[in-house]
Amino acid sequence: RRDVFVKRVVAGPGDVVEVRDRVVYVNGAAAAGAAAATAPAYTLEPRRVPPGSLFVLGDNRNRSFDSHVWGALPRENVVGHVILRYWPPGRFGLVEH
């Protein structure tokens, strides 16, 4: 059995990710594309995303099983991308990439 998760890609290979003061930083700047349902209540020391990997976070930052727990995701483990949002109902529609 293979588990599949839907996560937001926050950083790519070579980027440095850090979480402090409830904000996600990528390469020292607040990550504009890291929108979340809740701000992270944890800290994460700066870490560089290795080659061939991605740093992914769930939108429910404090309850998500994601890169802040298990580290960078090897690119070969990505099986697709989101094309449709159904929640919340007021934002139902296609996801722009």
C-alpha positions as CSV (number, residue, x, y, z in Angstrom):
1,R,0.0,0.0,0.0
2,R,1.3,3.4,-0.9
3,D,0.1,6.5,1.0
4,V,-0.6,9.6,-1.0
5,F,-0.8,13.1,0.5
6,V,-1.8,16.4,-1.0
7,K,0.8,19.1,0.0
8,R,1.8,22.5,-1.1
9,V,5.4,22.8,-2.5
10,V,7.1,25.6,-0.6
11,A,10.7,25.3,-1.7
12,G,12.8,23.5,-4.3
13,P,16.3,22.1,-4.6
14,G,18.9,24.5,-3.1
15,D,16.4,26.7,-1.3
16,V,16.8,27.3,2.4
17,V,13.6,26.8,4.5
18,E,13.1,28.1,8.0
19,V,10.0,28.6,10.3
20,R,10.2,31.2,13.0
21,D,7.7,33.6,14.7
22,R,4.8,31.7,13.0
23,V,6.1,32.5,9.5
24,V,7.6,30.2,6.8
25,Y,10.8,31.7,5.2
26,V,12.4,30.6,2.0
27,N,15.8,32.0,1.3
28,G,15.3,34.6,4.1
29,A,12.1,36.0,2.8
30,A,8.5,35.3,4.0
31,A,7.1,32.7,1.6
32,A,4.3,34.4,-0.3
33,G,3.1,31.1,-1.9
34,A,3.0,29.3,1.5
35,A,-0.6,30.3,2.3
36,A,-2.1,28.1,5.1
37,A,-5.3,27.7,7.1
38,T,-3.3,28.2,10.3
39,A,0.1,29.8,11.0
40,P,2.8,27.3,12.1
41,A,3.1,27.1,15.9
42,Y,6.4,25.4,15.6
43,T,9.9,26.5,14.7
44,L,12.2,24.9,12.2
45,E,15.9,25.6,12.0
46,P,17.2,26.6,8.5
47,R,17.7,23.7,6.3
48,R,18.7,23.4,2.6
49,V,16.5,21.4,0.3
50,P,18.8,18.8,-1.3
51,P,19.1,18.2,-5.0
52,G,16.2,16.3,-6.5
53,S,13.9,17.1,-3.6
54,L,11.1,19.4,-2.6
55,F,10.0,20.9,0.7
56,V,6.2,20.4,1.1
57,L,3.8,21.6,3.8
58,G,0.1,20.9,4.4
59,D,-2.2,23.8,4.7
60,N,-3.2,22.8,8.2
61,R,0.4,23.5,9.4
62,N,0.1,22.3,13.0
63,R,-1.5,19.0,12.2
64,S,0.1,18.1,8.9
65,F,2.3,15.1,8.3
66,D,4.8,16.9,5.9
67,S,8.4,18.0,5.4
68,H,8.5,19.7,8.8
69,V,8.1,16.2,10.2
70,W,9.9,13.9,7.7
71,G,12.2,16.2,5.8
72,A,12.5,16.9,2.1
73,L,10.4,14.9,-0.3
74,P,12.3,13.1,-3.1
75,R,11.0,14.4,-6.5
76,E,10.4,10.9,-7.7
77,N,7.8,10.4,-5.0
78,V,5.6,13.1,-6.5
79,V,2.7,11.4,-8.3
80,G,0.7,14.4,-9.6
81,H,-0.6,17.9,-9.0
82,V,-3.8,19.4,-7.9
83,I,-6.2,20.6,-10.6
84,L,-9.4,21.2,-8.7
85,R,-10.2,22.7,-5.3
86,Y,-13.5,21.7,-3.6
87,W,-13.0,23.2,-0.1
88,P,-14.0,25.6,1.0
89,P,-17.1,25.7,-1.2
90,G,-16.7,29.4,-1.9
91,R,-13.4,28.7,-3.6
92,F,-14.5,25.7,-5.6
93,G,-12.8,25.6,-9.0
94,L,-9.7,25.0,-11.0
95,V,-6.3,25.6,-9.3
96,E,-4.0,27.9,-11.2
97,H,-0.3,26.8,-11.5
